[in-house]
Structures are given as structure tokens and as C-alpha cells.
Amino acid sequence: MKIPEKLNLAFLPTPICKIENLSKKLNQNIFIKRDDLTGVEVSGNKIRKLEYSVFQAIKENAEVLITCGGIQSNHARATAMVAAKLGLKSHLVLRSNSVPAPKGNHLLDMLVDAKITYLNENEFQNNLEYEMKKIKKEYEKSGINSYIIPLGASNGIGNFGYYNCMDEIIEYEKINNIIFDTIVCTVGSGGTYSGLFLNNLINNHNRKIIGFNVSDNSDYFKMKIEEIIHESMNLMDVKKEFSKKDIEIIDGYVGRGYALNTSSELEFIKKIAKSEGIILDPVYTGKCFKGMYEEIKKDRFKDSKNILFIHTGGLFGLFPKADEFNF
């Protein structure tokens, strides 16, 4: 079984700790894997995927990394930071109806001099792939090699970031004599869930992998995750059967939409910060953790002895939301 090579850019393995106060309140053992601590500039889940994607880019002699995301994209910021660290250039295609004042992730993009192309909502939704290929062709005309990394680095090669994370979790279990029978993560582009799922499938760990989507719907992501997993299997030269029915994504917590928040979501982020000293982000982990919290109260997790929540980072995206909090 072949696993692609990667760079070593993140601070790994990330720690796992128990969320004591909430566990007592809900009468459920809840642990958290702190992937928000993979670094500072590159913090969050995206760097795990980029270790594989950027290795491939360098292998193909790329001088520019092209990628995309929302104006507060954690993935775009991490890509720009990695490019700067490795002496490469970055070109980001960001979704925004205007050119906003730099804040949060967008500010960090600009600090490392990432080149940015802004697309409005309609252009991003309908022409993103065309625009990224167009940018690549422009670099080619100037004799510059570039490499396109898709949204969230969620494709076959990037998928190994969370395949590798599952190995970390299993190793932690062995050392600490514990089993996390249920692993919960946010689903925003599919690559975190699919990596965990693939490792769980191939190595017969028999863990329950549960995702909460923060955009689109569960049917869309089941299709997307299935595609990513098959692409990774091809790279591994391995085949193992599974069904879309095995992919468990709980819908209903998207709220107002991707990167948009309700007052109750923001109040929940404050609640967890106050009770646990853990900061969730408004785009991903805030919605996912709130979904898990509500589903625990509905007894959805009553058969789970130990739940592990993957904290995928996103702290910088909190700062542009300051005015929306009720302080």
C-alpha cells in the first residue's frame, strides 16, 4: 500500500484533552484534538493537507501556488504562509463582492504579499475552476510553473493529511489505554472527514466518523467525499468497498449559510469560551460543536463512550466578526 510523500510543516502530533466541564454537564465523555495548534501562521487543519499537496507542487517544479476560498479562508491563508516559508509565490482567488479592508485571514494574506484575485459570489460559484486555470495559463505564458490546489486542498492527495491524523489518534489510544469510538469533525470541503474515514475503512478501526456540514447539504458532501476517497485509493493502489450510506453527516446546522452566523451560534461560542477556555471559530467549529452539543442532548450519541471532537482551527476568522457579538 503506497502513501504519498509529504513535507513536515505542522507541529505534530497535536494534543488531545478532555473537555471536563461540558462532559460533566452532558454526562458524556468529550475529548478534543487540538488541530488549532498545528502552528500559528499555518494553524488549523489545512496545513495537514498542504504537507502533501505542496510536496507534489514542488515535485512538479511549481514556483506559484494557486488556490481559492472565501475572503476569510483559513486554507488560503495557510497556503500563502507555506508559500512564503518555502520561497514560493502564492496567488489566491477569494470570494468577495468588493475589496474589503484587510482583517483576520485576509490581513495575513496581504502581509505575505499574496497576489489576490477577487471574484463576486456569482463568479466564484460558477466560474472558479475556469478562473484558476486562466491564471495558471497566464503564468505559463511568462514561463512560470504554477500548481493549482483545490478548495480546502480537499482532493485525493490532500486527503492523506487526515489519513495521517487518524494514525495519530490510534497511537494516542494505544499509549493512553483509551478508545474513541466516535470521532466528530466539521465538513466544509470534505477533506478532513474523508481522510479520517479512509484510514478507518482500510485499517478496520471500526470507529464511528461523524461530520456536521457547514455549507450545502449532506447529500452533496457524501458525493464529494466518495469522490475524494476513490481518488486517494487510486493513488494508494488499493481498493476497498464502501457505500455512501457508511458516510454519516448530520445536516441541519448550517444556519444562515456558509460563514454567516445567527446570534445563537455566536452566543454558543461565547458559552464554550467561558466554560472551557476553548475558542471555537464562527465558520466551522462553532457550528459543528453546537451541532454535536444539540445532538448529544437529543441522545444521538447515547451509545458513544468516548467522543473525540477535531478542532480544525479558524481563530483568525473570529476577529472580523467582533461587531456581531453581543458584549
VOGU-94337 format. One record per residue (C-alpha): x, y, z; residue in three letters. Coordinates in pm, whole numbers, padded with zeros to 5 digits, always signed. Example, Ala and Ser with C-alpha at 12.3 -4.5 7.8 and 13.67 -1.06 7.14 Angstrom:
+01230-00450+00780Ala
+01367-00106+00714Ser
//
This chain:
+00000+00000+00000Met
+00153+00329-00112Lys
+00122+00651+00091Ile
+00245+00967-00089Pro
+00543+01160+00045Glu
+00492+01485+00232Lys
+00662+01789+00379Leu
+00692+01838+00755Asn
+00540+02180+00819Leu
+00295+02136+01107Ala
+00363+02088+01477Phe
+00252+01727+01514Leu
+00114+01529+01681Pro
-00139+01773+01821Thr
-00255+01721+02181Pro
-00579+01560+02295Ile
-00750+01671+02614Cys
-01082+01613+02786Lys
-01346+01886+02793Ile
-01411+01841+03162Glu
-01692+02084+03245Asn
-01911+02005+02946Leu
-01853+01632+02988Ser
-01991+01653+03341Lys
-02284+01869+03234Lys
-02388+01638+02950Leu
-02287+01316+03125Asn
-02080+01223+02820Gln
-01704+01183+02781Asn
-01599+01451+02530Ile
-01238+01496+02422Phe
-01088+01744+02177Ile
-00794+01707+01938Lys
-00631+02047+01918Arg
-00555+02083+01549Asp
-00589+02457+01608Asp
-00236+02414+01750Leu
-00067+02288+01433Thr
+00117+02621+01421Gly
+00048+02993+01446Val
+00063+03133+01094Glu
-00045+02798+00947Val
-00277+02698+01232Ser
-00571+02467+01171Gly
-00649+02158+00970Asn
-00542+02284+00628Lys
-00170+02254+00694Ile
-00202+01877+00728Arg
-00339+01859+00375Lys
-00090+02111+00242Leu
+00203+01899+00358Glu
+00103+01653+00084Tyr
-00027+01899-00178Ser
+00273+02130-00165Val
+00518+01837-00173Phe
+00354+01741-00503Gln
+00372+02102-00625Ala
+00745+02119-00552Ile
+00794+01782-00720Lys
+00638+01937-01031Glu
+00874+02237-01005Asn
+00598+02485-00925Ala
+00701+02840-00840Glu
+00349+02965-00764Val
+00074+02803-00557Leu
-00274+02889-00683Ile
-00570+02826-00458Thr
-00908+02965-00355Cys
-01156+03028-00078Gly
-01374+03285+00094Gly
-01234+03623+00192Ile
-01159+03477+00538Gln
-01037+03142+00408Ser
-00816+02955+00654Asn
-00692+02738+00369His
-00593+03035+00151Ala
-00409+03195+00444Arg
-00226+02872+00526Ala
-00128+02829+00160Thr
+00007+03184+00141Ala
+00208+03130+00459Met
+00352+02800+00339Val
+00449+02957+00007Ala
+00632+03239+00185Ala
+00809+02991+00414Lys
+00929+02782+00120Leu
+01033+03071-00103Gly
+00739+03029-00341Leu
+00473+03276-00453Lys
+00101+03242-00390Ser
-00198+03354-00593His
-00532+03343-00412Leu
-00876+03355-00572Val
-01104+03488-00299Leu
-01480+03522-00289Arg
-01589+03878-00212Ser
-01833+04119-00374Asn
-01589+04404-00307Ser
-01230+04456-00195Val
-01266+04486+00182Pro
-01034+04643+00437Ala
-00786+04374+00543Pro
-00886+04188+00859Lys
-00824+03842+01002Gly
-00703+03587+00748Asn
-00726+03840+00466His
-00484+04068+00651Leu
-00236+03782+00689Leu
-00266+03704+00316Asp
-00162+04059+00241Met
+00123+04059+00494Leu
+00299+03785+00298Val
+00229+03963-00032Asp
-00002+03701-00178Ala
-00141+03804-00514Lys
-00520+03813-00488Ile
-00793+03789-00749Thr
-01138+03875-00615Tyr
-01449+03709-00755Leu
-01803+03805-00661Asn
-02046+03540-00533Glu
-02180+03452-00877Asn
-01836+03435-01041Glu
-01696+03222-00761Phe
-01992+02984-00774Gln
-01996+02939-01149Asn
-01653+03025-01290Asn
-01399+02936-01021Leu
-01233+02646-01200Glu
-01216+02846-01524Tyr
-01060+03146-01347Glu
-00795+02935-01173Met
-00698+02762-01496Lys
-00687+03102-01666Lys
-00445+03230-01401Ile
-00230+02919-01447Lys
-00216+02980-01825Lys
-00108+03340-01768Glu
+00185+03221-01560Tyr
+00273+02965-01826Glu
+00290+03243-02087Lys
+00557+03406-01869Ser
+00747+03079-01837Gly
+00643+03029-01473Ile
+00530+02691-01343Asn
+00230+02701-01112Ser
+00025+02443-00926Tyr
-00349+02456-00854Ile
-00462+02342-00510Ile
-00842+02299-00497Pro
-01075+02441-00233Leu
-00955+02330+00111Gly
-00690+02105-00051Ala
-00972+01851-00044Ser
-00872+01607-00314Asn
-00700+01271-00339Gly
-00352+01395-00248Ile
-00460+01638+00025Gly
-00676+01366+00177Asn
-00371+01199+00326Phe
-00339+01481+00578Gly
-00626+01338+00782Tyr
-00542+00980+00693Tyr
-00221+01057+00881Asn
-00417+01227+01161Cys
-00611+00904+01218Met
-00279+00726+01272Asp
-00201+00984+01542Glu
-00535+00921+01711Ile
-00483+00543+01713Ile
-00131+00585+01853Glu
-00267+00811+02130Tyr
-00528+00548+02213Glu
-00262+00278+02249Lys
-00040+00490+02473Ile
-00326+00614+02692Asn
-00536+00296+02702Asn
-00850+00461+02565Ile
-01069+00413+02259Ile
-01250+00699+02089Phe
-01544+00510+01948Asp
-01688+00828+01792Thr
-01489+01097+01606Ile
-01663+01422+01513Val
-01543+01681+01261Cys
-01665+01974+01057Thr
-01739+01920+00688Val
-01666+02230+00481Gly
-01494+02090+00172Ser
-01481+01721+00261Gly
-01109+01652+00301Gly
-01093+01623+00678Thr
-01380+01377+00703Tyr
-01269+01172+00402Ser
-00914+01126+00534Gly
-01036+01001+00871Leu
-01295+00780+00702Phe
-01044+00628+00459Leu
-00797+00528+00730Asn
-01081+00392+00945Asn
-01205+00188+00648Leu
-00874+00047+00526Ile
-00737-00039+00870Asn
-01065-00172+01012Asn
-01061+00054+01318His
-01441+00036+01342Asn
-01473+00391+01474Arg
-01782+00597+01405Lys
-01682+00903+01196Ile
-01950+01172+01213Ile
-01945+01503+01027Gly
-02151+01819+01052Phe
-02173+02014+00727Asn
-02142+02393+00743Val
-02249+02459+00385Ser
-02451+02288+00111Asp
-02615+01969+00241Asn
-02527+01615+00349Ser
-02611+01461+00009Asp
-02368+01694-00168Tyr
-02087+01611+00073Phe
-02149+01237+00064Lys
-02096+01253-00311Met
-01788+01476-00274Lys
-01633+01259-00001Ile
-01691+00944-00207Glu
-01504+01104-00498Glu
-01209+01207-00279Ile
-01181+00861-00122Ile
-01175+00686-00461His
-00911+00931-00585Glu
-00695+00854-00279Ser
-00742+00480-00323Met
-00614+00511-00679Asn
-00301+00687-00551Leu
-00255+00411-00291Met
-00317+00137-00547Asp
-00571-00017-00312Val
-00942-00088-00336Lys
-01189-00140-00054Lys
-01564-00136-00088Glu
-01786+00108+00098Phe
-02123+00272+00048Ser
-02244+00631+00068Lys
-02465+00501+00348Lys
-02146+00448+00553Asp
-02071+00821+00534Ile
-02251+00980+00828Glu
-02308+01354+00802Ile
-02560+01530+01022Ile
-02735+01814+00844Asp
-02934+02098+00994Gly
-02669+02321+01149Tyr
-02569+02536+00852Val
-02776+02822+00994Gly
-02786+03131+00773Arg
-02528+02979+00539Gly
-02154+02941+00495Tyr
-01957+03197+00700Ala
-02284+03362+00811Leu
-02392+03344+01173Asn
-02702+03358+01386Thr
-02693+03526+01726Ser
-02742+03186+01894Ser
-02428+03048+01722Glu
-02219+03340+01844Leu
-02364+03309+02193Glu
-02270+02940+02189Phe
-01909+03028+02100Ile
-01906+03265+02399Lys
-02057+02993+02618Lys
-01784+02740+02536Ile
-01512+03002+02574Ala
-01644+03091+02919Lys
-01695+02734+03042Ser
-01390+02565+02888Glu
-01138+02832+02788Gly
-01153+02694+02434Ile
-01212+02925+02139Ile
-01423+02793+01854Leu
-01446+02974+01521Asp
-01765+03113+01364Pro
-01739+02939+01026Val
-01656+02578+01109Tyr
-01602+02454+01464Thr
-01863+02680+01624Gly
-02140+02534+01410Lys
-02007+02179+01430Cys
-01960+02180+01806Phe
-02302+02336+01854Lys
-02448+02061+01635Gly
-02274+01794+01840Met
-02394+01957+02163Tyr
-02756+01965+02046Glu
-02743+01608+01916Glu
-02596+01483+02244Ile
-02893+01639+02422Lys
-03121+01451+02179Lys
-02946+01122+02273Asp
-02795+01083+01925Arg
-02464+00989+02091Phe
-02602+00779+02379Lys
-02406+00471+02266Asp
-02077+00664+02243Ser
-01846+00601+02536Lys
-01572+00845+02432Asn
-01630+01121+02174Ile
-01332+01292+02009Leu
-01401+01632+01852Phe
-01146+01754+01594Ile
-01077+02125+01647His
-00985+02237+01296Thr
-00878+02590+01393Gly
-01002+02911+01234Gly
-00921+03157+01513Leu
-00828+03440+01275Phe
-01175+03430+01122Gly
-01321+03528+01459Leu
-01180+03881+01464Phe
-01376+04021+01167Pro
-01693+03904+01347Lys
-01629+04119+01657Ala
-01910+04362+01580Asp
-02163+04079+01557Glu
-02109+03961+01913Phe
-02335+04098+02183Asn
-02095+04216+02457Phe
//
